[in-house]
Amino acid sequence: MTSSDPVARAQDAAAIRASLGVGIAVAAYGISFGALSVAAGLDVWQTCVLSLLMFSGGSQFAVIGVLASGGVGAGPAAIASATLLGMRNSLYAMRMGPIVGGPWWRRLLAAPLTIDESTAVGTAQPTLRSQRIGFWVTGGVIYVGWNLTTLLGGLLGDLVGDVRQYGLDAAAAAAFLGLLWPRLRSRQPVAVAIAAAAVAAVLTPWLPPGIPVLAAAVVAIVVGVTNALGRREPDLTIDEMSQEEPR
């Protein structure tokens, strides 16, 4: 339902523009995920199911990164790593719950769409109505776009054949590093990254694939719970979100 108030219409239009700008930019990264997932050993349909059901870019890259290093045997560690990364979405849900509102089924529908980008665009709007528009449009555009580009990337990667001969079997880890790099803007995340990398590097020769990743994650959990080395980082702006990989 459209509003007859010119100011409200302008706010709605601004929310839609922001949603489309962020959504389309983020969805494009699905191509890289699809190709790298196939490189990690999943087939095209497994890759697509992962995007359909998990729909969390950071967690998805974590899964294929661990699988690429340890194969099927690293599955439990990959799932645990993805779960740790996805836990932040439950915190977003606490913030977005009052904005989404409505009956239980609406909140249930909103749950998988509650990601970094939809939360950022939604909360950045000035009114409740435009916040809801920002949330739903951003989440919907990214969900549809991410799954379509995942399929495209998976098909392209599958056509290449054995990607190990091109050195692409290590690309998932590089992509995940690119996902995290823009976050390293103050001493706290830099210290966490260095400490986690050191823990993983020391344990890798001695433990099965995937376990060092979980051990390194403990560093981030401890720092996050204690808020050591700094204050809470401000939320990303919409412009910043459009320049980063998703979730």
C-alpha positions in Angstrom: 0.0 0.0 0.0 1.4 3.3 -1.0 1.3 6.5 1.1 -0.4 9.7 0.0 2.1 11.8 2.0 4.8 13.1 -0.3 7.4 13.0 2.4 6.6 9.3 3.2 6.7 8.5 -0.5 10.2 10.1 -0.8 11.3 8.1 2.3 9.9 4.9 0.8 11.7 5.5 -2.5 15.0 6.2 -0.7 14.7 3.0 1.2 14.0 1.1 -2.0 17.0 2.7 -3.8 19.3 1.8 -0.9 18.0 -1.7 -0.8 18.5 -2.3 -4.5 22.0 -0.8 -4.5 23.2 -2.9 -1.6 21.3 -6.0 -2.6 22.5 -6.2 -6.2 26.1 -5.4 -5.2 26.1 -8.1 -2.5 24.3 -10.7 -4.6 27.0 -10.6 -7.2 29.4 -12.3 -4.9 27.3 -15.4 -5.1 29.2 -16.2 -8.4 32.5 -16.5 -6.5 30.9 -18.7 -3.8 29.4 -21.0 -6.4 32.7 -21.5 -8.2 34.7 -21.9 -5.1 32.2 -24.4 -3.6 32.6 -26.6 -6.6 36.4 -26.2 -6.2 36.1 -27.4 -2.6 34.5 -30.6 -3.7 30.8 -30.0 -3.6 28.7 -30.6 -6.7 26.4 -27.9 -8.2 23.3 -29.1 -6.4 25.0 -29.3 -3.0 26.3 -25.8 -3.6 22.8 -24.5 -4.4 21.2 -26.2 -1.4 23.8 -24.7 0.8 22.9 -21.2 -0.4 19.1 -21.9 -0.2 19.2 -23.2 3.4 22.1 -21.5 5.0 22.1 -18.1 3.2 24.9 -16.6 5.2 27.9 -15.6 3.1 30.5 -15.6 5.8 29.3 -19.0 7.1 29.1 -20.5 3.6 32.7 -19.4 2.8 33.8 -20.9 6.2 32.2 -24.2 5.3 33.9 -24.6 1.9 37.2 -23.3 3.2 37.3 -26.0 5.9 36.1 -28.7 3.4 38.7 -27.6 0.9 41.5 -28.2 3.4 40.2 -31.4 5.0 37.6 -33.0 2.7 34.5 -34.7 3.9 36.2 -35.7 7.2 36.3 -32.0 8.1 32.5 -31.8 7.9 31.8 -31.5 11.6 34.4 -28.8 12.0 33.1 -26.9 9.0 29.5 -27.0 10.4 30.8 -25.8 13.8 32.7 -22.9 12.3 29.7 -21.8 10.2 27.5 -21.9 13.3 29.9 -19.7 15.3 29.9 -17.1 12.4 26.1 -17.3 12.0 25.4 -16.7 15.7 25.5 -12.9 15.2 22.4 -13.1 13.1 20.5 -14.0 16.3 21.6 -10.7 17.8 20.3 -8.9 14.7 17.0 -10.6 15.2 16.7 -9.0 18.6 17.1 -5.6 17.0 14.8 -6.2 14.0 12.0 -8.0 15.9 10.2 -4.8 16.9 10.6 -3.4 13.3 9.3 -6.5 11.6 6.4 -6.9 14.1 3.2 -8.6 13.1 2.2 -12.2 13.8 4.5 -15.2 14.3 4.5 -16.3 10.7 5.9 -12.9 9.6 8.7 -13.2 12.1 9.4 -16.7 10.9 9.6 -15.5 7.3 11.9 -12.7 8.3 14.3 -15.0 10.2 16.4 -16.2 7.2 16.5 -12.7 5.7 17.9 -11.2 8.9 21.5 -10.7 7.8 24.1 -7.9 7.9 22.9 -6.0 4.9 19.1 -6.1 5.6 19.7 -5.1 9.2 22.0 -2.2 8.1 19.6 -0.9 5.5 16.5 -1.4 7.6 17.8 0.4 10.7 19.3 3.3 8.7 15.8 4.5 7.6 14.0 7.3 9.4 10.5 5.8 10.0 9.1 2.4 10.9 7.5 2.1 7.5 10.7 2.8 5.6 12.6 0.6 7.9 10.4 -2.3 7.1 10.7 -1.6 3.4 14.5 -1.4 3.7 14.6 -4.7 5.5 12.3 -6.7 3.3 13.5 -5.4 0.0 17.2 -5.8 0.8 16.7 -9.3 2.2 14.5 -10.4 -0.7 16.8 -9.0 -3.4 19.9 -10.6 -1.9 18.2 -14.0 -1.3 17.0 -14.3 -4.8 20.1 -12.8 -6.4 22.5 -14.8 -4.2 20.9 -18.1 -5.1 20.8 -17.3 -8.8 24.5 -16.2 -8.9 25.4 -19.3 -6.8 23.9 -21.5 -9.5 25.7 -19.6 -12.2 29.0 -19.7 -10.4 28.6 -23.4 -9.7 27.9 -24.2 -13.3 30.8 -22.1 -14.5 33.1 -23.8 -12.0 31.8 -27.3 -12.9 32.6 -26.6 -16.6 36.2 -25.8 -15.8 36.8 -29.4 -14.6 39.5 -30.2 -12.0 40.1 -26.8 -10.5 43.2 -28.0 -8.6 45.3 -27.8 -11.7 44.6 -24.0 -11.8 45.4 -23.6 -8.1 41.8 -22.7 -7.3 41.5 -25.3 -4.5 43.1 -22.7 -2.2 40.9 -19.8 -3.4 38.1 -20.3 -0.8 40.5 -19.4 2.0 41.6 -16.4 0.1 38.0 -15.3 -0.5 37.2 -15.7 3.1 40.2 -13.5 4.0 38.9 -10.9 1.6 35.6 -11.1 3.4 37.2 -10.3 6.7 39.8 -7.8 5.6 37.5 -4.7 5.6 36.7 -5.3 9.3 40.3 -4.8 10.3 40.0 -1.1 11.1 41.0 -0.8 14.7 43.3 -2.5 17.2 40.8 -4.9 18.6 39.9 -6.8 15.4 43.6 -6.7 14.3 44.7 -8.2 17.6 42.0 -10.9 17.3 43.1 -11.7 13.7 46.7 -12.0 14.6 46.1 -14.1 17.8 43.6 -16.4 16.0 46.0 -16.9 13.0 48.8 -17.7 15.4 46.7 -20.3 17.3 45.6 -21.9 14.0 49.1 -22.0 12.6 50.6 -23.6 15.7 47.8 -26.3 16.0 47.5 -27.1 12.2 50.4 -29.6 12.1 49.1 -31.5 15.1 45.3 -31.6 14.8 42.8 -32.8 12.2 41.7 -30.3 9.5 39.0 -27.9 10.8 39.9 -28.3 14.5 42.5 -25.5 14.5 39.8 -23.2 13.0 37.5 -23.9 16.0 40.4 -23.3 18.4 41.2 -20.0 16.8 37.5 -19.0 17.1 37.8 -19.3 20.9 40.1 -16.2 20.7 37.4 -14.1 19.1 34.7 -15.4 21.6 36.9 -14.5 24.6 37.7 -11.0 23.2 34.0 -10.4 22.3 32.6 -11.5 25.7 35.2 -9.4 27.6 35.2 -6.5 25.1 39.0 -6.5 25.5 41.2 -4.0 23.7 38.6 -1.5 22.7 35.1 -0.2 22.6 32.3 -1.7 20.5 32.7 -0.9 16.8 30.0 1.3 15.2 27.6 -0.3 12.7 28.6 -0.2 9.1 27.0 2.4 6.9 25.0 1.5 3.9 27.8 2.7 1.6 30.3 0.6 3.4 28.0 -2.5 3.3 27.7 -2.1 -0.5 31.5 -2.4 -0.8 31.8 -5.6 1.3 31.0 -9.3 0.7 27.9 -10.4 2.5 27.1 -11.6 6.0 
